[in-house]
Amino acid sequence: MFFKSRAFTNWGKNIYINPKKISPKNYNELKKIINKKSFIVHGNQRSYGDVALNKDLVVSMKNFNKIKFFDEKKGIIEIESGLLLSDLLPIIIAKGWFPPITPGTKYVSLGGMIANNVHGKNTYKNQIKYYVKEIKLLGLNKKIIKCSNKRNKKIFYLTIGGFGLTGIILTVTLKLKKIYSPYLNQKVIEFNNYKQFYSISNNKGNHEYSVSWISNFTKEKIQGLNYSSKHSKIKNNNLVFFRNKKIGLINLFISKLIVKNHYFSRIIHFIYRNYKKYFYNKLCNIDEIFYPQDYFIDWNKLYERKGFFQIQFIIPKNKFRKILVEISTFFEKEKIFSPFVVVKRYDEKGKYLNFCGSGYSISFDFEINKNFKILKLFFNSLIKNYKLRVNFSKDLVVNKTNASNYSEFKIFKKEILLLNPQKKINSFFSKRLEI
Ligand SMILES: Cc1cc2nc3c(=O)[nH]c(=O)nc-3n(C[C@H](O)[C@H](O)[C@H](O)COP(=O)(O)OP(=O)(O)OC[C@H]3O[C@@H](n4cnc5c(N)ncnc54)[C@H](O)[C@@H]3O)c2cc1C
């Protein structure tokens, strides 16, 4: 059952470790894990940061990948936590259902989606927590705890967005979203200044999903494309997914230039923006709308040896421009740029360390290089000065002081300790923030 893995890493490829790896095959094997001194359960290692890393033992749930129950009429489904969304999608879409929330990659496990309380591009109720009917959790007392909004409520809300620290998620029961076609109608709109950006991103219309890719921002202007979409009613059962394609040498070379060279990146963004805006109304398949980054399944290779990191936080509406100006001034001064900047309107309430707040969520990707230290300092001071809420499930840089400024940090820590008293379940993340 045990083997010493070769270097184990996260999606950002920024921490390499050599833990023992174990993939239990049944509940009895899984229960034995609880006797171990230190471990973390992982899904499909698609977290950019350090939430699924433990230097002693990582437990894979990949053998727990069955659908336990599916009410095809009501769209209620109970799924084992190791099943990947990519394997679930064809099954539920064929029956006219869709995940109520999906992150920007389909190569995630159901357990990972719950533990990170993932959000998507939904314009309304944009967190998986709203759609979870029940979780079966293997607690550290070796008992299976059934929890929901009505039963063991506290454990339920600690587990959704609890970064795997409350126990081992065995199954999750979800309420799916009804769809009539595997296609979506997409609308692409270009924006070139703040006024246009606000007007486009605040106008939800009757779109179910919305996201903006920013190609350039300064004090005067913000440029990019907004993609909004809704499920189509067109009857077409021809389900098309990207083929699992690796990036290959030529694309790797071009992509490396995009993330390394500011000017090349600007040119590519400019060309892409001007090419794409002519497809302003288009019928798209699911991959094009939700998973464009899955086009190359190993795109995280394109950063250098030290990998990359992503930081995502919520900016209140009235501070959006001010904070963006602060960031662009810093970038200009330090000659730093982010090749991928994504903004979504965001309006979510939540407890504990949930990614919640009202305004715009913004994310930046950065290659890890000599600028890592100053970027860390800069973002920590920005977060502190403006009391910004960070997405901890992707985080790598927020310091302990900033995290403990969260009003519910102490309560989260206290409640987790009740379920995980010896901190057997721990990760680089939980150690970094002393949870
Ligand atoms: C291209 C790309 C786009 C993305 N877009 C988004 C996005 O739009 N929105 C968003 O929210 N996230 C996004 N993410 C992040 C990703 O969706 C989440 O990090 C997701 O949780 C990863 O799932 P995973 O199965 O790989 O889990 P892992 O990364 O392996 O683990 C994540 C957490 O879940 C815990 N965990 C996993 N399984 C279990 C279990 N059975 N029991 C207990 N704990 C468990 C782990 O301990 C860890 O804390 C994106 C990632 C990529 C690579």
PDBQT file of the ligand as one rigid body, heavy atoms in Angstrom, charges set to zero:
ROOT
HETATM    1  C1  LIG A 501      -6.772  25.915 -14.254  1.00  0.00    +0.000 C 
HETATM    2  C2  LIG A 501      -7.366  26.024 -12.878  1.00  0.00    +0.000 A 
HETATM    3  C3  LIG A 501      -8.481  26.822 -12.693  1.00  0.00    +0.000 A 
HETATM    4  C4  LIG A 501      -9.057  26.921 -11.430  1.00  0.00    +0.000 A 
HETATM    5  N1  LIG A 501     -10.166  27.705 -11.282  1.00  0.00    +0.000 NA
HETATM    6  C5  LIG A 501     -10.755  27.807 -10.070  1.00  0.00    +0.000 A 
HETATM    7  C6  LIG A 501     -11.940  28.573  -9.894  1.00  0.00    +0.000 A 
HETATM    8  O1  LIG A 501     -12.457  29.171 -10.840  1.00  0.00    +0.000 OA
HETATM    9  N2  LIG A 501     -12.500  28.616  -8.662  1.00  0.00    +0.000 N 
HETATM   10  C7  LIG A 501     -11.959  27.946  -7.592  1.00  0.00    +0.000 A 
HETATM   11  O2  LIG A 501     -12.538  27.998  -6.500  1.00  0.00    +0.000 OA
HETATM   12  N3  LIG A 501     -10.833  27.214  -7.734  1.00  0.00    +0.000 NA
HETATM   13  C8  LIG A 501     -10.232  27.135  -8.938  1.00  0.00    +0.000 A 
HETATM   14  N4  LIG A 501      -9.102  26.374  -9.085  1.00  0.00    +0.000 N 
HETATM   15  C9  LIG A 501      -8.560  25.682  -7.932  1.00  0.00    +0.000 C 
HETATM   16  C10 LIG A 501      -9.132  24.268  -7.810  1.00  0.00    +0.000 C 
HETATM   17  O3  LIG A 501     -10.418  24.211  -8.327  1.00  0.00    +0.000 OA
HETATM   18  C11 LIG A 501      -9.246  23.891  -6.344  1.00  0.00    +0.000 C 
HETATM   19  O4  LIG A 501      -8.014  24.057  -5.719  1.00  0.00    +0.000 OA
HETATM   20  C12 LIG A 501      -9.765  22.474  -6.129  1.00  0.00    +0.000 C 
HETATM   21  O5  LIG A 501     -10.152  22.350  -4.812  1.00  0.00    +0.000 OA
HETATM   22  C13 LIG A 501      -8.705  21.422  -6.447  1.00  0.00    +0.000 C 
HETATM   23  O6  LIG A 501      -9.271  20.127  -6.317  1.00  0.00    +0.000 OA
HETATM   24  P1  LIG A 501      -8.356  18.858  -6.148  1.00  0.00    +0.000 P 
HETATM   25  O7  LIG A 501      -9.227  17.661  -6.236  1.00  0.00    +0.000 OA
HETATM   26  O8  LIG A 501      -7.210  18.919  -7.065  1.00  0.00    +0.000 OA
HETATM   27  O9  LIG A 501      -7.908  19.013  -4.637  1.00  0.00    +0.000 OA
HETATM   28  P2  LIG A 501      -6.459  19.153  -4.013  1.00  0.00    +0.000 P 
HETATM   29  O10 LIG A 501      -5.795  20.332  -4.577  1.00  0.00    +0.000 OA
HETATM   30  O11 LIG A 501      -5.748  17.866  -4.110  1.00  0.00    +0.000 OA
HETATM   31  O12 LIG A 501      -6.870  19.433  -2.503  1.00  0.00    +0.000 OA
HETATM   32  C14 LIG A 501      -7.551  20.624  -2.163  1.00  0.00    +0.000 C 
HETATM   33  C15 LIG A 501      -7.982  20.598  -0.693  1.00  0.00    +0.000 C 
HETATM   34  O13 LIG A 501      -8.988  19.601  -0.544  1.00  0.00    +0.000 OA
HETATM   35  C16 LIG A 501      -8.635  18.700   0.502  1.00  0.00    +0.000 C 
HETATM   36  N5  LIG A 501      -9.235  17.404   0.130  1.00  0.00    +0.000 N 
HETATM   37  C17 LIG A 501      -9.246  16.827  -1.087  1.00  0.00    +0.000 A 
HETATM   38  N6  LIG A 501      -9.949  15.675  -1.031  1.00  0.00    +0.000 NA
HETATM   39  C18 LIG A 501     -10.376  15.540   0.246  1.00  0.00    +0.000 A 
HETATM   40  C19 LIG A 501     -11.146  14.560   0.935  1.00  0.00    +0.000 A 
HETATM   41  N7  LIG A 501     -11.646  13.485   0.336  1.00  0.00    +0.000 N 
HETATM   42  N8  LIG A 501     -11.378  14.733   2.258  1.00  0.00    +0.000 NA
HETATM   43  C20 LIG A 501     -10.896  15.817   2.908  1.00  0.00    +0.000 A 
HETATM   44  N9  LIG A 501     -10.175  16.780   2.299  1.00  0.00    +0.000 NA
HETATM   45  C21 LIG A 501      -9.919  16.639   0.988  1.00  0.00    +0.000 A 
HETATM   46  C22 LIG A 501      -7.116  18.735   0.541  1.00  0.00    +0.000 C 
HETATM   47  O14 LIG A 501      -6.632  18.377   1.810  1.00  0.00    +0.000 OA
HETATM   48  C23 LIG A 501      -6.863  20.200   0.247  1.00  0.00    +0.000 C 
HETATM   49  O15 LIG A 501      -6.990  20.955   1.437  1.00  0.00    +0.000 OA
HETATM   50  C24 LIG A 501      -8.501  26.237 -10.324  1.00  0.00    +0.000 A 
HETATM   51  C25 LIG A 501      -7.376  25.433 -10.512  1.00  0.00    +0.000 A 
HETATM   52  C26 LIG A 501      -6.804  25.324 -11.773  1.00  0.00    +0.000 A 
HETATM   53  C27 LIG A 501      -5.587  24.451 -11.949  1.00  0.00    +0.000 C 
ENDROOT
TORSDOF 0
